[in-house]
Amino acid sequence: MIQRILSHIADDESKFLFSKKIESIILNQPILFTEALLETNHQWEFDKKDDLTAIMETSNPICICGAGYCGKQTYLLLKKFGLDCRVAFFIDNDPEKQGKQLYGREIKSFLDIDINILSDILFLIATNSRNAGEIYAQLMNVYTIPLSHIICPRSGHIRAWTGQQYFDVFAPNSHEIFVDAGASYGSTSVAFVNWTNDDYDGIYAFDPRINADKYYSEMLTRYNLKNAQFFSKGLWSSNTTLQFIENASGSCIADTGNNKVQVVSLDDILSNNRVSFIKMDIEGSELEALKGSKHIIMQYHPRLAISIYHKPEDIVSIPSYILHLYNHYRFIIRVYSSDGLETVLYAIPNAD
């Protein structure tokens, strides 16, 4: 199956990323994929919400707090921007990592830090959000590091972005009809309208989160979107009710969810009406949603932009299923976030 998918991949960058993703999964080394995507020839920009002013406007040495995956990808990103020379050392609370080397820098414990250099060091937290709070407390309460010298990114580690997600691989056609699955509060629908220069025939948007319909309606009014319908439902392979975890941008269908939401198949809700472009970013439900869209895909061969980073198997199972429905798609893979998230599979029918 991997060879079949490769034979449908349209460009060398996508083949490179696909192969590296498979390798990283087999070897259980996600950093291999991060290294690969930072080798691609794209212009990266730091996430403005992380506020890296202290790094960009000073020459202070940097300590990366965390020597796991997040610490590694943070170092690689700093290297991409030519800032790796300022990384003095790592610190980590794991005794098995302490005393070892990472990228030629020592991994220290908090107790190993020379108190005489604390006033010069910028401490850049690079771990998951749970551990980030613990490290932040250690820096603030144990070592009384000034707040201005602690950089605590919103996701637990710094990120950079590139490209225009969902809309930078192909150009719009006339009379586009767009399905926005995982519509959130409407930003992707607005981006679609701008992409088409307001020349489109319709938008069908889906999101089951609490109050998403309210915010989407406000977005419709603010940007005067025409021919847009919002459904306060999730997309799935059938019409049913499922458990749902409400968690900001990470809300998802899960057996452990404490909320219940309605989900529908796209084939049923649209009655097999024409669709030209389907985007799905629905936190791991993409394959089930594609199964519920099979008749539309088989009949109309819409262009697809499908997130393939929520589950390890998505990199194979999703393109495999798309080819099962219509064997004349070609694929392009792009990654928009430096940590390997926001990976999108574009499926383009050969007629395009």
C-alpha positions, 0 to 999 in steps of 0.5 A, a space after each residue: 500500500 505504501 508503494 501505491 500511495 507513493 506512485 500517486 504522490 505528485 512532487 518530490 517534497 511530498 515523497 520526502 515528507 511521506 517517507 520520513 513520516 513513515 520512518 519516524 513512526 516505524 522507529 518511534 522517533 518523531 524528531 526525524 520528521 521534524 528534522 525533515 520538514 525543516 530541511 524543506 525550502 519554505 519561509 518559516 515565521 515564529 508564532 507571534 503569540 509565543 512572544 520571543 522578544 527576549 530572544 530576538 532582541 538580546 544576545 543572552 545565552 539560552 537554556 532550553 528547559 526540557 531535553 525530550 522531543 519538544 526540547 529537540 524540536 525547539 533546538 532545531 528550530 532555533 538552528 533554522 533561524 541561526 540562533 543555536 549558537 546561543 544555546 548554552 545547555 539544557 536542563 531536565 528533571 529526568 535523572 536518566 537524561 542528566 549528565 548526557 549530551 544533546 546536540 553537543 550541549 550538556 543536559 543539567 539538573 536544576 541543582 547543577 546550574 551555576 547560581 552566578 550566571 542565572 542573571 544572564 540566562 534566558 530560560 526557554 521552556 520546551 516540554 508538554 503543557 503539563 510539565 511546563 507548569 512544573 518547570 515554570 514554578 521551579 524557575 519562579 519559586 526556587 530560583 526566583 528567575 525574573 519573569 522577563 528571563 522566562 519564555 513560556 510558549 503557549 503550547 509548552 514549546 516554541 513553534 513556527 509556521 509557513 504557508 497558507 494552510 488548505 489554500 496554497 497548493 492549487 488555485 480556485 476554480 469558478 463556482 466552488 462549493 466548499 465543505 468546511 469540516 472542523 469549521 471552528 468559529 469561521 476563520 477557514 470559511 473566511 479564508 476560503 472566501 478571500 482565496 476565491 476573491 468572493 467568487 464561489 457558489 456555496 459553503 457548508 460548514 460543520 462543527 459540533 462544539 458548544 456555541 460554535 454556531 453563535 460565533 460562526 453566525 457572527 463571522 457571517 455577519 462581520 464578513 458578509 459571507 454569502 451562501 454559507 450554511 452552518 451545521 452544529 454537527 460533526 461529520 461521521 460515517 453515519 448519522 448518530 450520537 457520539 461522546 465528545 470532549 470539549 477542549 478548545 481547538 482540540 475538541 474531539 469525538 472520544 469514548 471518554 467524552 462527557 458530552 454528546 453530539 450529533 454527527 452526520 454523513 456528508 452524503 446524507 446531509 447534502 443528498 449527494 449534491 455537487 461539492 468541489 472542495 472538501 477540507 477536513 481538520 476534525 481531530 482524528 475523525 477524518 477517516 470516518 468522515 470520508 467514509 460518510 462522503 464516499 458517494 460525493 467523492 466517487 461522483 464529483 471527485 472534489 479536491 480534498 485538503 485532509 489533516 493527516 496528523 491526528 493519528 499515526 496511521 492516518 498517513 497511510 489509511 487516509 490516502 489509501 481510502 481516498 484511492 479506494 474511492 477514486 483511483 485517479 487522485 494525485 497527492 501533495 503533502 504539506 506541513 505548516 507547523 514546525 513541530 510536525 503538526 498541521 500536516 495536510 494531505 491534498 488530493 487533486 483529481 487528474 482532470 485538474 
